[in-house]
Amino acid sequence: MTYEQNTQWLEASKHDVTQWAAVMERDADERIIDWDWVCSLDFVAGVGAGARLDLVHDEYDAHALLMQDYAIRERLEAILENVTSVFMGDFDRNLDSFRLARALAYANRRLNDEITLIMEQGKVRRLWNVERRFERGTAFVVLHGNEDAHANEIVDRSAQLAQERAQRRNHAMNQRKAGSQMMQQASLSSFTDDKVLSEESGQTSRPAAPRRSDSQYDWRMAYLPGRDVDAVLGIDIETTGTSAWRDYIIDVGFERMNLQTPAPEGAKARDVYSETDYAADGAYDQSRLSFGVPLRCAEVANPFIAQLTGIDVTKIAGEPIFDEWPRMQQALLERLMQQPYVAHNATFEHRFFMANVEGYAEAYRNGEITILDTMPMSRHWDAGSVPSPGHPHGDNTLEAYAKRQGALDGNSHERHLGLEDAHIMLVAMRHHLGTLKVAGEGPWGPAGRGGVGGKHTGRRR
């Protein structure tokens, strides 16, 4: 497919501001959103304070630029934190499109590139040293001043804000639970007579119903397959990091497989795996897609991703960028809608697709996409996933799951490339389902579901 860069949709997305302003007054930090400020941002040229500078060669006040960019990023990400829940909860369909949210994510990625490059140039110019930390699932940076004695005033609040937002979400959830329990109690008291109940049953009090939080409920179980699952698309993506608002999709691999029946007549298997000991083994329609990153992202090496995947971001600046290629996004979306798609820890792929793929959020909201996940299969249905101090819920990494299910031998490792990881995932899933069917467990057990299972949604009527 020919690469045709298209950024016209970015400015067009501002036409959606009126709809969003009507349903989303506050951001994740409980601040009133200034939608006029959002409209004033230049999504194409860049939203950062240094968007029009050559950050490698120009002279500029790195301290001041970084402070300004941090403030802009905090405002953008506070909005992005809420857009998915608002869009998915818009049952009256006041919001036609997720386009504006994708535009904000597009702008924020490039803003994050600017922040990273300013920090790196500050290090080169001996203004500060850069320390990267990871706290409660969130990466952040601490600057230690050299020639900039006040570098400690530049604070990356990513982890702090993430923790505060999580606390607010938990508080709101607990309030909803308490309100629901009070309504249930009020409803019961309206339709029962405690005196009659106690006289007829011999009980003086009613036992409390078990709360959902006291059960073994795991939200990931919604992604488990059903008894009738068969033709699926296995997919895996590699990215420059873990945030769909800051990082880029650089590798996508997918293939189809029938999990309970033979491959359809005429299905074409392609031997395109990077590992010589991988065989199609029933898989077909294999595809590998590679993408680039903007120049500013490529200016700073990403050694972790290079070591993990073998992809050096400094070498892919001239390659097509996924979030600037609508035709490729549409082609991928069509495949995701044709049958259930499977991923390991599927919420990761789902978040990146929401923030990158034109039409994905709308299709998912309308119930046109079904998602299956092999991680809860490993966690709940694989007896070999034994809890340990390092893995309190068992080792449910793709590599561990694939080895237990015979998709990887003991001396091999997860490749961390899209197609190869999608392949071992599907081979493991097919073997696991076959074992469960014989044993009458999993989808065929007492708590199993009919149909294809998986997570999907639809319009509330």
C-alpha positions in Angstrom: 0.0 0.0 0.0 1.4 3.4 -1.0 2.1 5.7 1.9 0.0 8.9 1.7 0.6 11.1 4.7 -2.6 12.9 5.7 -2.8 15.5 8.5 -5.8 17.4 7.2 -8.0 15.6 9.7 -6.2 17.2 12.6 -7.6 20.7 12.0 -10.9 19.2 11.0 -11.1 17.5 14.4 -11.7 20.9 16.0 -15.2 20.9 14.5 -16.0 18.3 17.1 -15.2 20.6 20.1 -18.8 21.8 20.4 -20.0 18.2 20.9 -17.2 17.4 23.4 -17.8 20.6 25.4 -21.4 19.7 25.8 -20.7 16.4 27.5 -17.3 16.8 29.1 -17.0 19.8 31.4 -14.0 18.7 33.6 -10.8 16.9 33.0 -9.3 14.1 35.1 -7.9 16.6 37.6 -11.3 18.1 38.2 -10.4 21.3 36.4 -12.9 22.9 34.0 -11.7 22.4 30.5 -10.9 25.4 28.4 -12.1 24.2 25.0 -11.1 27.6 23.5 -7.6 26.8 24.4 -7.9 23.4 22.8 -9.1 25.1 19.6 -6.1 27.4 19.7 -3.6 24.6 19.5 -1.7 23.9 16.3 -2.1 20.1 16.0 -0.1 20.1 12.7 2.9 22.3 13.4 3.1 21.3 17.1 1.7 22.3 20.4 4.9 22.7 22.3 6.7 25.9 23.2 9.6 24.9 21.0 7.6 23.5 18.1 9.2 25.9 15.6 12.8 25.6 16.9 15.6 23.5 15.8 16.2 22.0 19.3 19.6 20.5 18.3 21.2 23.6 16.8 19.3 26.7 17.9 20.0 28.7 21.1 17.1 28.7 23.5 16.3 28.7 27.2 15.9 24.9 27.8 14.8 25.4 31.4 11.9 27.7 30.4 10.9 25.6 27.4 10.7 22.4 29.5 8.7 24.1 32.2 6.2 25.3 29.6 6.0 22.0 27.8 5.4 20.1 31.1 2.5 22.4 31.8 1.0 21.9 28.3 1.4 18.1 28.6 -0.4 18.0 32.0 -3.4 19.9 30.5 -3.6 17.7 27.5 -3.2 14.4 29.4 -5.8 15.4 32.0 -8.2 15.7 29.1 -7.0 12.5 27.4 -7.4 10.6 30.7 -11.2 11.1 30.5 -12.0 10.9 26.8 -12.5 7.1 26.6 -14.9 6.8 29.5 -16.9 9.8 28.3 -17.1 8.5 24.7 -18.0 4.9 25.8 -20.5 6.2 28.3 -22.2 8.5 25.7 -25.3 6.3 25.3 -27.3 9.1 23.8 -24.7 9.5 21.0 -24.1 13.2 21.5 -20.5 12.4 20.3 -20.4 11.3 16.7 -16.7 10.7 16.6 -13.5 10.0 18.6 -11.5 12.1 16.1 -10.7 14.9 18.4 -9.4 12.5 21.1 -7.1 11.0 18.5 -5.9 14.4 17.4 -5.1 15.3 21.0 -3.1 12.1 21.3 -1.3 12.8 18.1 -0.3 16.2 19.3 0.7 14.9 22.7 3.0 12.3 21.2 5.0 15.0 19.4 5.0 17.2 22.4 6.5 14.3 24.4 9.2 14.0 21.7 9.9 17.7 22.2 10.2 17.2 25.9 12.5 14.2 25.6 14.7 16.1 23.1 15.0 19.2 25.2 16.0 17.0 28.2 18.6 15.2 26.1 20.0 18.5 24.7 20.1 19.9 28.3 22.2 16.9 29.2 24.5 17.4 26.2 24.9 21.1 27.2 25.7 20.0 30.7 22.7 21.8 32.2 21.6 18.7 34.1 21.8 14.9 34.3 18.7 12.9 33.6 17.4 10.1 35.9 14.5 7.9 34.7 12.3 6.3 37.3 9.3 4.0 37.3 6.7 4.2 40.1 3.4 2.3 40.3 3.4 1.6 36.6 4.2 5.2 35.5 7.5 6.4 34.1 8.8 9.8 35.0 12.1 11.8 35.0 14.1 13.5 37.6 16.7 16.2 36.6 19.8 16.8 38.7 21.3 20.2 38.0 24.8 20.9 36.8 25.2 24.3 35.2 21.5 24.8 35.7 21.4 25.0 39.5 17.6 25.3 39.5 16.9 22.2 37.4 15.2 20.6 40.4 12.4 23.2 39.9 11.5 21.4 36.7 9.3 18.6 38.1 7.8 15.8 36.0 4.6 15.1 37.9 3.5 12.1 35.7 3.6 9.5 38.5 2.1 11.9 41.1 -0.8 12.8 38.8 -1.4 9.2 37.9 -1.7 8.3 41.6 -4.0 11.2 42.4 -6.3 10.3 39.5 -6.4 6.7 40.6 -7.3 7.7 44.1 -10.2 9.8 42.7 -11.4 7.0 40.5 -11.3 4.6 43.5 -13.2 7.1 45.7 -15.9 7.6 43.0 -16.2 3.8 42.5 -16.6 3.2 46.3 -19.2 5.9 46.4 -21.2 4.3 43.6 -21.0 0.9 45.3 -22.2 2.4 48.6 -25.0 4.2 46.8 -26.0 1.0 45.0 -26.1 -1.0 48.2 -28.2 1.6 49.9 -30.7 1.5 47.0 -30.8 -2.3 47.2 -31.5 -2.2 51.0 -34.2 0.5 50.5 -35.8 -1.6 47.7 -35.8 -4.7 49.9 -37.3 -2.9 52.9 -40.1 -1.5 50.7 -41.2 -5.0 49.6 -40.6 -7.1 52.6 -41.8 -7.2 56.2 -38.9 -8.1 58.5 -41.3 -9.3 61.2 -43.1 -11.7 58.8 -39.8 -13.0 57.4 -38.4 -13.6 60.9 -41.6 -15.4 62.0 -41.8 -17.6 59.0 -38.2 -18.5 58.7 -37.1 -18.5 62.3 -34.4 -15.9 61.5 -34.1 -12.6 63.2 -32.0 -11.0 60.5 -31.3 -11.3 56.8 -27.8 -12.4 55.8 -26.0 -9.8 53.7 -25.6 -10.6 50.0 -22.0 -11.1 49.0 -20.4 -8.1 47.5 -18.7 -8.2 44.1 -15.5 -7.0 45.6 -15.5 -10.0 48.0 -15.7 -12.5 45.2 -13.1 -13.9 42.9 -14.2 -11.6 40.1 -11.5 -10.4 37.7 -12.5 -7.9 35.1 -10.1 -9.7 32.6 -12.5 -12.6 32.6 -14.8 -10.7 30.2 -12.1 -11.3 27.6 -12.2 -15.1 27.9 -13.3 -17.1 24.8 -16.6 -19.1 24.6 -17.2 -22.7 23.5 -17.9 -21.8 19.9 -14.8 -19.7 19.2 -13.0 -20.8 16.0 -11.7 -18.4 13.3 -9.8 -15.6 14.9 -7.1 -12.9 14.1 -4.1 -13.0 16.4 -2.3 -9.7 16.7 0.6 -8.2 18.5 2.1 -4.7 18.3 5.4 -3.3 19.3 5.7 0.3 20.4 8.2 2.9 21.6 6.8 2.8 25.1 3.7 1.9 27.1 1.6 5.1 26.8 -0.8 5.3 23.8 -0.7 9.1 24.3 3.1 9.4 24.2 4.4 6.5 22.2 4.3 5.2 18.6 3.3 1.9 17.0 6.4 0.7 15.2 5.6 -2.9 14.4 2.3 -4.8 13.8 2.1 -8.5 13.2 -1.1 -10.6 12.7 -2.3 -13.8 11.3 -5.5 -15.9 11.2 -6.1 -19.3 12.7 -9.0 -21.6 13.1 -8.9 -22.9 16.7 -11.3 -25.9 16.3 -11.7 -26.6 12.6 -9.3 -26.9 9.7 -8.1 -23.8 7.9 -10.6 -22.8 5.1 -10.0 -24.1 1.6 -7.8 -21.8 -0.3 -6.2 -20.1 2.8 -2.7 -19.1 2.1 0.1 -19.6 4.6 3.2 -17.5 4.3 6.5 -18.5 5.8 7.6 -15.0 6.8 8.7 -15.6 10.4 12.0 -14.3 11.5 12.7 -17.5 13.5 13.7 -20.4 11.4 12.1 -23.0 13.7 8.6 -21.3 13.4 6.2 -23.1 11.1 2.7 -21.9 10.0 1.1 -24.9 11.8 -2.4 -24.1 10.7 -2.0 -20.3 10.6 -2.7 -18.3 7.4 -2.9 -14.8 6.1 0.3 -13.8 7.9 1.3 -10.1 7.7 4.0 -7.9 9.2 3.8 -4.1 9.1 6.7 -1.9 10.1 6.4 1.9 10.8 8.6 4.8 11.5 8.7 7.7 14.0 9.0 11.5 13.6 12.4 13.0 13.3 12.4 14.4 16.9 11.6 11.0 18.3 14.5 9.5 16.3 16.9 12.1 17.6 17.0 10.3 20.9 18.0 6.7 21.2 15.7 4.3 22.9 18.0 1.5 24.2 15.3 -0.4 26.0 13.2 -0.9 22.9 16.2 -1.6 20.8 17.3 -4.4 23.1 13.8 -5.7 23.5 12.7 -5.8 19.9 15.9 -5.2 17.8 14.2 -2.0 16.4 16.5 1.0 16.6 14.2 4.1 16.5 17.1 6.3 15.4 17.1 4.4 12.1 13.4 4.6 11.2 12.8 8.4 11.0 12.1 8.3 7.2 9.6 5.4 7.4 5.8 5.9 7.2 4.3 6.8 10.5 1.3 4.8 11.5 -0.8 7.7 13.0 -0.3 9.7 9.8 -1.4 6.9 7.4 -5.3 6.7 7.4 -5.5 4.1 4.6 -3.3 1.7 6.5 -5.4 2.3 9.6 -8.5 1.6 7.6 -7.1 -1.6 6.2 -6.2 -2.8 9.7 -9.6 -1.9 11.1 -11.3 -4.0 8.4 -9.3 -7.0 9.5 -10.1 -6.4 13.2 -13.8 -6.3 12.4 -14.0 -9.4 10.3 -13.7 -11.8 13.2 -12.7 -11.7 16.9 -9.2 -10.6 17.4 -6.9 -12.1 20.1 -4.0 -10.5 21.9 -2.0 -11.3 25.1 -2.9 -8.5 27.6 -5.3 -7.2 25.0 -6.1 -3.9 26.8 -2.6 -2.8 25.6 -3.5 -3.2 21.9 -6.9 -1.9 22.5 -5.6 1.4 24.1 -3.2 2.0 21.2 -5.9 1.2 18.6 -8.3 3.6 20.3 -5.7 6.4 20.2 -4.4 5.7 16.7 -6.8 3.9 14.3 -9.4 6.0 12.6 -12.9 4.5 13.2 -11.8 1.9 15.8 -13.4 3.6 18.8 -16.6 4.1 16.9 -16.7 0.5 15.7 -15.9 -0.8 19.2 -18.7 1.3 20.8 -21.2 0.0 18.2 -20.4 -3.6 19.0 -18.6 -4.3 15.8 -15.4 -5.5 17.4 -14.9 -8.5 19.7 -11.7 -8.9 21.7 -10.2 -12.1 23.2 -7.3 -12.2 25.6 -5.0 -15.2 26.3 -3.7 -13.6 29.5 -6.8 -14.4 31.6 -6.8 -17.9 29.9 -3.4 -18.4 31.5 -4.4 -16.9 34.8 -7.7 -18.7 35.3 -7.5 -21.9 33.2 -3.9 -22.9 33.1 -3.0 -25.1 36.1 0.6 -24.5 35.5 0.3 -20.8 36.3 1.3 -21.2 40.0 1.4 -18.2 42.3 4.9 -17.3 43.6 6.4 -14.3 45.4 7.4 -12.8 42.1 4.1 -13.6 40.4 1.3 -13.6 43.0 -1.2 -14.6 40.2 1.1 -17.0 38.5 3.5 -16.3 35.7 1.2 -15.2 32.9 3.6 -13.6 30.5 3.2 -14.7 26.9 6.6 -16.5 27.0 5.6 -18.6 30.1 2.1 -19.3 28.8 3.5 -20.4 25.4 6.1 -22.7 27.0 3.5 -24.4 29.2 1.2 -25.0 26.2 4.0 -26.3 24.0 4.2 -23.3 21.6 7.8 -22.5 22.6 10.4 -25.0 23.7 12.3 -24.5 27.0 15.3 -22.9 25.4 13.4 -20.4 23.3 12.2 -17.0 24.2 9.4 -14.6 23.3 10.8 -12.7 20.3 9.0 -9.3 21.0 8.1 -8.8 17.4 4.5 -8.6 16.3 4.1 -11.5 13.9 6.2 -14.0 15.9 4.5 -13.2 19.2 1.0 -13.4 17.6 1.9 -16.8 16.2 3.1 -18.4 19.4 0.1 -16.9 21.2 -2.4 -18.6 18.7 -0.6 -21.9 18.8 -0.7 -21.9 22.6 -4.3 -20.9 22.6 -5.4 -23.6 20.2 -3.6 -26.3 22.2 -5.0 -24.9 25.5 -8.6 -24.9 24.2 -8.2 -28.5 23.0 -7.0 -29.6 26.4 -9.8 -27.8 28.2 -12.4 -29.3 25.8 -11.3 -32.8 26.5 -11.3 -32.1 30.3 -14.7 -30.4 30.3 -13.1 -27.3 31.7 -12.7 -23.6 30.8 -15.4 -22.7 28.2 -16.8 -26.2 28.6 -16.9 -26.1 32.4 -19.8 -25.0 34.6 -18.9 -21.3 34.3 -18.1 -21.4 30.6 -19.9 -19.4 28.0 -21.5 -20.3 24.7 -20.8 -18.4 21.5 -17.4 -17.0 20.7 -17.1 -15.1 24.1 -14.8 -12.2 24.4 -15.3 -8.5 25.2 -17.6 -6.4 23.1 -20.1 -3.7 23.5 -23.0 -2.2 21.7 -25.5 0.6 21.6 -27.7 0.7 24.7 -31.4 0.6 23.7 
